[in-house]
Amino acid sequence: MPAAIFNGSYVKILKEELKAKSGGLFDKVSVSAKSTAFTAAVGFTYLINTGTAVTVTLPSAVTYAAIVFKDSTGTAGTNSITITRADSAVIDGATTLVISSNYGSAKIISDGTNWFIT
């Protein structure tokens, strides 16, 4: 059973409860290190190995979709993660999103037309 610290107290969390309260965000996690260019899928959290710069292409914007990207090796300051659009959708008004801070991350959500950084 997963555990967490909440308001200074150690609590146990049921996996199903965590999944239910996350809106399904934790249902799918890509734990394989991504170290080359790839196309993301909605509903996944990507742990990206930034031993080299990595480019990610977003899928088409789907209503209420979420994707999380995380620099898992702490070298995005040197080898950034560039997230690009697949079509005319924008990411907070821009055509790309760059994660360039070590251990940086970004969660993006879609309204069915565009992507937004949360």
N, C-alpha and C positions, 0 to 999 in steps of 0.2 A: 504494500500500500504506500503511495507517495506521501511524503511529509513536507511541510513548509513552516516557515516562521511567519506568524501573522500577529501584528501588534505586540511584538516581543514574546509571543508564546509559541511553543512548538505544537503544531497541530497535524493530524493525519487527514489526508484528503483522498477520497475515493476516486479512482481513475475515471469512472463513469460520470461522477459529479463534475470533475475538472473539465472533461470533454463537453458536457452539457452546458456549463457556464461559459465556455470559451466560444460558443457559437460554432463549434466544429473545427476551430482553428488548429487544435492539437490532434485532430484525427489522423493526419498524415504528416509525417516528418521525414524528409530526405536526409538520412544520416551519412550517406556516402559523400566523401569530399568532392566537391565540384571544383575542378582546377582548370577547366577549359571552357570555351564558349558553349552555352546551352540555351534552350528555350524553356522557360519556367511554365509550370502548370498551376492553376488556381488551387488554393487550399493547402499548399505545402509551405513548410519552413525549410529554407536551404542554408546549410552550413557550407560556406565557401572557403576553400583553401586559397589564400592569396599569395602563394609562393610566386605566382606570376599574375599579371593583370588579367581579369576575367570580364567578359562581356556577356550579359544576360539579355535575352529578348523576351519581352512580355507576350503573353497570349493576347488574343482579342479581349477587350473589356467585357466582362460578364457581370450582370447585376448581382450585387452583394457578394462579390468574390474578394478574397484576401490572399496575399502572399507575403511571406517574411523572408528577408535576406540578412545573413549574419556573417561577418568576417570571423571565421573560427580560428584563424592562425595568428591574428594580431599584426598583420603586415599590410593592411589596406592603405596605410599612410604612404607606403612605397609602391605597392601594386594595387591600384584601386579596382573597385567593382563598378562597372558601368552598366546601368540598366537602361535598355532602349525600348522603344515602342515597336509593335509589329505592324500597326496600321496608323490611322490618323489620330488615334487617341493620344492625349497628352497626360503627363505626370505632373500634377499641380501647375499646369500651364506650360511646361517645358517638354522638350522631345526626349530628354535623357535625365537620369538621376545618377549621381556619382557618389558612392560611399568611399571616402578617402581618409577616414580616421581609423586608427588601429582598434580592432574589436568593434567597429561600428556596425550598425544595423539599420534596417528600414522595414517598416510594415506599410504595405500599400493596400488600399481597398478600391473597389470599382463601383460606380453607379450604373454600369451598363454601357456607358459612353466613354468615360475618361477614368484615369487612375488618380488617387489622392494619397498623399503621405500622411500617416497618422502619428 
